[in-house]
Each structure stands twice: as structure tokens, then as C-alpha cells.
Amino acid sequence: MKHTLTAFLLFLTGFCFSQGKSEIYVIGNIHDSVSNYHPKILFDILDKVKPDIILHEVDSQGMKDYESGIRITENEIKASNSYLKKYPNTLRFPFDFEGRNQYRKDRGMVPTDNLSVKLIDSLYKAKKLAPSEVKIYENFTNLTKELMKIAELSPENFNNATTDQISEKRQNAQYSELLKITKARPEFTKRFVVKPNGEKISYKDGFKLMSGFWDLRNQTMAKNIYKTAETYPGKKIVVLTGFLHRYYILKELKRINNKHIIKEFYE
């Protein structure tokens, strides 16, 4: 009798634990519709996985815009709307850093980030970069071109460990290696933008802030995904994100998660 009770308790514990596990599918996307990736392709992926919950790479205001019909242009929301129409009980939530766009503008990360890269490119074309800086910038552009070619293929090609590694190298090249150029060269301390509060910020300081925000944003997104999995245990959760974020989100989920199952949509 004692052994029977022990076996029953072990079974019950295992059953309860398995019931609490969610399946998390992080799907890297191309936001704009192209011939090899468009809403119908993503809808078919969703219809195969059949998630209970879809998480969108927007904040709460972005989700309200999605649901009210504003900004219905990206592959993710079009496919999500089609899926919701077929499966109306599906839950949808935002998972991005709250107020991300205004946060970046208020601190001067935008537009200094893009302006800094454009300035590096103009210095490169004018042959004004040092040899070490040329090497950094060419590595960045070569990795970008490599990912652009992968993005012309089927979604399995930009949703796998190999592409994740290339994406990580590319993002590190942008937010760590290019940072060395903006820190070292005087051009980036002499150019400024004006923040919404009227204060000036240099390209150098703005780009440094954006580099730090890349980590903060992705870490926050992973925490939000994990929080959803904890709030809705035992569910299938699809995370729709740009494929350049995928490697970071997966890495963070594996770091903070010891319970939920992370799967690929094609498994």
C-alpha cells in the first residue's frame, strides 16, 4: 500500500509539473511582405502550430493600434488577424519594452543611431577611416549582406541556430564594434541632434545609449515572454519578432527559464 501511495504521489507531481509547462515558439520575421515571406506563409505556420497565445513585438499602445486597425501593414499583424478570425479564442498580447519609441526619442538615441551609421559610411566612402576602422565597418556591412541573402529564402532559413549566430555577430558588430569608431573619432562629438526637451546630444553619446538599449530591450522582451508563460501555464505561445532579435530572445529565455519548452515551428 505504501509503495502504491508513493507511486501515485510521484505520478501526480509529474502530471502537475507537465501541466504547468508551456511551449514557446520564437518565430523570427521579415516585417514587410515580400515574395518569399508574406502573411499567408506566416498564417500557415500559425495554423500548423495552433498557438493559444500570440505575442507581438509592440508595446501596449502598439497593440491597441493593431487591434483598432491602425498600422495594419506588417506580415505579423495581418497573419495574426487571419488566425484570430479562424480561432477567435486566441489571446494576443504585446511583449516589447513599454514606450520604446518615445523612450528612444526622449534620450536622443533616435535619430543619432541612424545618423551615426550614415556618417561612418560617408567617412568610409571618402577613405577617411583608419585601417582598423575600415575592417570593422566592412565586417558589419558583409554580415548585413549575408543576412539579406538569407532573408530571401524560406522562413526555416532565417529561423535556425546558424542564422541566429550570424545575427548575433551582425548585431555585435553594430552595437559593440561600430561603437569603437564613434567613440574614437572627433566627428561624432562635434555633431548633435536636439532632444524633445531642447537639450543637445552628440552622435557619440546618442549612439552609445542606443547600443546599451539593444541589451535592455531584448532582455525586457524575454522577461515579458517568460511572464506570459508563467501567467498562462500549459499553453502554446508563439512569439512574433524580427529575426534579428531571435538569437537574443532565445538566449535570454534559456537563461531565465528552467521549466517551459522552447520549440521551433518546423519541428
VOKE-595358 format. One line per field, with one value per residue (C-alpha): residue number from 1; residue in one letter; x, y, z. Coordinates in Angstrom, 2 decimals. Layout:
i (NUM;...)
aa (a;...)
east (X;...)
north (Y;...)
up (Z;...)
***
This chain:
i (1;2;3;4;5;6;7;8;9;10;11;12;13;14;15;16;17;18;19;20;21;22;23;24;25;26;27;28;29;30;31;32;33;34;35;36;37;38;39;40;41;42;43;44;45;46;47;48;49;50;51;52;53;54;55;56;57;58;59;60;61;62;63;64;65;66;67;68;69;70;71;72;73;74;75;76;77;78;79;80;81;82;83;84;85;86;87;88;89;90;91;92;93;94;95;96;97;98;99;100;101;102;103;104;105;106;107;108;109;110;111;112;113;114;115;116;117;118;119;120;121;122;123;124;125;126;127;128;129;130;131;132;133;134;135;136;137;138;139;140;141;142;143;144;145;146;147;148;149;150;151;152;153;154;155;156;157;158;159;160;161;162;163;164;165;166;167;168;169;170;171;172;173;174;175;176;177;178;179;180;181;182;183;184;185;186;187;188;189;190;191;192;193;194;195;196;197;198;199;200;201;202;203;204;205;206;207;208;209;210;211;212;213;214;215;216;217;218;219;220;221;222;223;224;225;226;227;228;229;230;231;232;233;234;235;236;237;238;239;240;241;242;243;244;245;246;247;248;249;250;251;252;253;254;255;256;257;258;259;260;261;262;263;264;265;266;267)
aa (m;k;h;t;l;t;a;f;l;l;f;l;t;g;f;c;f;s;q;g;k;s;e;i;y;v;i;g;n;i;h;d;s;v;s;n;y;h;p;k;i;l;f;d;i;l;d;k;v;k;p;d;i;i;l;h;e;v;d;s;q;g;m;k;d;y;e;s;g;i;r;i;t;e;n;e;i;k;a;s;n;s;y;l;k;k;y;p;n;t;l;r;f;p;f;d;f;e;g;r;n;q;y;r;k;d;r;g;m;v;p;t;d;n;l;s;v;k;l;i;d;s;l;y;k;a;k;k;l;a;p;s;e;v;k;i;y;e;n;f;t;n;l;t;k;e;l;m;k;i;a;e;l;s;p;e;n;f;n;n;a;t;t;d;q;i;s;e;k;r;q;n;a;q;y;s;e;l;l;k;i;t;k;a;r;p;e;f;t;k;r;f;v;v;k;p;n;g;e;k;i;s;y;k;d;g;f;k;l;m;s;g;f;w;d;l;r;n;q;t;m;a;k;n;i;y;k;t;a;e;t;y;p;g;k;k;i;v;v;l;t;g;f;l;h;r;y;y;i;l;k;e;l;k;r;i;n;n;k;h;i;i;k;e;f;y;e)
east (0.00;2.88;4.55;1.25;0.73;4.30;3.89;0.60;2.13;5.06;2.64;0.53;3.61;4.83;1.37;1.04;4.53;3.84;0.56;2.49;4.84;4.16;5.54;7.23;7.86;10.01;9.41;11.75;10.00;10.53;8.10;7.29;5.60;7.94;7.60;9.25;7.56;4.08;1.02;-0.28;3.03;3.03;-0.65;0.09;2.85;0.47;-2.20;0.28;1.46;-2.02;-0.97;-3.26;-1.42;0.31;2.79;3.53;6.69;4.88;4.15;0.66;-0.09;1.13;-1.19;-4.13;-3.25;-3.13;-6.50;-8.15;-6.94;-4.10;-0.77;-2.18;0.72;3.15;3.16;2.76;-0.48;-2.08;-1.35;-2.39;-5.72;-6.40;-5.57;-7.78;-10.65;-10.32;-9.60;-11.43;-10.46;-6.78;-5.21;-2.89;-0.54;2.33;5.76;8.01;9.73;6.95;7.04;10.09;9.74;9.28;11.94;14.48;13.46;13.46;17.01;18.33;19.05;16.85;17.89;21.56;21.77;21.00;22.86;25.97;25.92;25.40;28.36;30.56;29.52;30.36;33.78;34.35;33.47;35.70;38.53;38.92;38.64;41.72;42.59;41.21;38.00;37.68;37.92;35.17;32.82;33.38;32.71;29.42;28.34;29.36;27.34;24.38;24.60;24.84;21.65;19.88;20.56;19.25;16.13;15.34;14.86;12.08;11.40;13.19;16.39;16.14;14.79;17.64;20.76;23.14;21.34;20.98;24.78;25.18;22.55;24.39;27.66;25.95;24.30;27.52;29.27;26.73;26.38;29.88;32.32;30.88;30.81;34.61;34.54;32.01;34.00;37.36;36.63;36.08;33.38;30.91;31.49;31.06;27.68;24.50;20.76;18.21;16.15;12.43;13.30;15.54;18.84;21.56;23.17;26.18;26.14;28.73;26.59;23.36;24.86;26.31;22.87;21.30;23.94;23.03;19.32;19.74;20.57;17.94;15.17;15.86;16.29;12.99;11.21;12.44;11.25;7.82;7.58;8.53;5.99;3.26;4.30;4.10;0.72;-0.75;0.88;0.39;-0.29;1.24;2.76;4.01;6.34;6.43;9.58;12.03;14.51;17.47;16.02;15.58;19.04;18.96;15.45;16.22;19.46;17.70;14.77;17.17;18.99;15.93;13.75;14.09;10.58;8.93;9.74;11.26;10.47;10.85;7.74;9.08;9.86)
north (0.00;2.33;1.76;2.31;5.63;6.73;5.86;7.75;10.85;10.74;10.43;13.31;15.52;14.74;15.34;18.73;19.73;18.78;20.69;23.82;23.68;25.96;25.53;28.70;29.19;32.23;32.96;35.44;37.51;39.86;42.66;43.73;41.45;40.01;37.15;34.59;35.78;37.25;36.99;33.75;31.98;33.12;32.24;28.70;28.46;29.64;27.24;24.38;25.28;26.31;28.64;29.57;32.88;35.14;37.74;40.76;42.87;46.05;47.82;48.28;51.31;49.45;46.57;48.96;50.36;46.84;45.92;49.16;48.71;51.24;50.22;47.03;46.74;44.20;40.48;39.65;41.51;40.51;36.83;37.18;38.75;35.90;33.37;35.14;35.09;31.30;30.74;33.56;32.32;33.05;35.53;38.27;40.43;42.89;41.92;44.82;47.38;49.72;53.12;52.10;54.72;57.71;56.37;56.39;59.83;61.42;60.25;61.16;57.61;58.40;59.73;59.68;55.91;56.07;59.35;57.80;54.81;57.15;59.23;56.14;55.14;58.58;58.51;55.04;56.12;59.19;56.87;58.77;55.78;54.21;50.68;49.14;51.14;50.04;46.43;46.98;48.66;46.15;43.30;44.98;45.52;41.99;40.42;42.62;41.48;37.84;38.15;39.94;36.96;34.55;36.70;35.94;32.25;30.31;31.11;27.99;29.57;32.63;30.63;28.32;28.22;29.01;32.22;33.11;33.02;35.29;37.67;37.82;38.62;41.32;42.97;42.81;44.43;47.26;47.85;46.95;47.31;50.41;51.94;51.89;54.17;56.63;56.80;57.37;59.86;63.60;63.82;62.12;64.54;67.60;66.66;66.96;66.47;68.23;66.09;66.79;68.71;71.09;69.68;68.74;65.33;64.32;61.48;59.79;59.86;59.02;56.00;54.79;54.99;53.07;50.37;49.89;49.94;46.96;44.83;46.37;45.99;42.36;41.39;43.09;41.33;37.93;38.66;39.66;36.44;34.38;36.26;35.35;31.69;31.79;33.53;31.08;27.71;24.77;26.88;27.09;30.55;31.97;34.97;37.07;39.16;40.50;37.75;39.88;39.75;35.98;34.94;37.33;36.39;32.67;33.13;35.08;32.66;29.77;31.72;32.61;29.60;26.17;25.00;25.87;24.14;26.17;24.73;25.54;25.83;23.24;20.54)
up (0.00;0.92;-2.47;-4.27;-2.49;-3.26;-6.93;-7.06;-5.49;-7.91;-10.82;-9.52;-9.06;-12.57;-14.02;-12.30;-13.44;-17.05;-16.90;-15.94;-18.91;-21.84;-25.35;-26.61;-30.34;-31.16;-34.84;-36.49;-39.13;-42.02;-41.23;-44.78;-47.28;-49.93;-52.40;-50.12;-46.92;-46.69;-44.41;-45.98;-45.30;-41.68;-41.28;-42.47;-39.85;-37.15;-38.34;-38.08;-34.56;-33.38;-30.57;-27.71;-27.33;-29.87;-28.63;-30.82;-30.90;-29.88;-26.59;-25.13;-27.34;-30.40;-29.54;-29.23;-32.66;-34.07;-32.60;-33.73;-37.31;-37.22;-38.81;-40.34;-42.77;-41.33;-42.00;-38.31;-37.64;-40.95;-40.32;-36.68;-37.66;-40.08;-37.38;-34.83;-37.31;-37.60;-33.90;-32.04;-28.58;-29.25;-26.83;-28.08;-26.04;-26.55;-25.24;-26.22;-23.98;-22.84;-24.56;-26.59;-29.35;-27.05;-24.69;-27.51;-28.78;-25.34;-24.67;-28.10;-29.27;-32.23;-34.68;-33.59;-34.19;-37.92;-38.38;-36.82;-39.17;-42.15;-41.02;-40.70;-44.20;-45.62;-43.91;-45.34;-48.88;-48.52;-47.39;-44.13;-41.78;-40.22;-41.41;-38.20;-38.63;-42.26;-41.11;-38.51;-40.96;-43.75;-41.36;-40.38;-44.00;-45.06;-42.25;-43.19;-46.82;-45.75;-43.70;-46.53;-48.78;-46.14;-45.82;-49.46;-48.62;-46.88;-43.18;-41.94;-43.24;-41.00;-38.05;-37.12;-34.98;-37.86;-38.81;-35.14;-34.87;-37.88;-36.49;-33.18;-34.96;-37.01;-34.01;-32.01;-34.98;-34.89;-31.17;-29.95;-32.86;-34.56;-31.09;-31.15;-34.21;-32.75;-29.51;-31.17;-33.92;-33.30;-35.99;-33.64;-30.77;-32.99;-34.46;-32.43;-32.51;-30.31;-27.95;-27.37;-24.16;-26.13;-24.93;-27.42;-27.56;-29.66;-32.15;-29.94;-26.80;-28.61;-30.34;-27.04;-25.43;-28.32;-28.02;-24.37;-25.18;-27.53;-24.50;-22.24;-24.81;-25.65;-22.00;-21.19;-24.06;-22.87;-19.33;-20.67;-22.68;-19.65;-17.52;-20.02;-19.91;-16.11;-16.16;-18.68;-17.89;-20.19;-23.29;-26.74;-27.13;-30.42;-30.22;-33.40;-33.62;-36.16;-36.90;-35.77;-32.23;-32.24;-31.07;-28.11;-27.00;-27.20;-25.28;-22.54;-22.33;-21.88;-19.18;-17.09;-17.90;-16.32;-16.93;-20.23;-23.52;-26.36;-29.81;-33.50;-35.65;-38.12;-35.54)
***
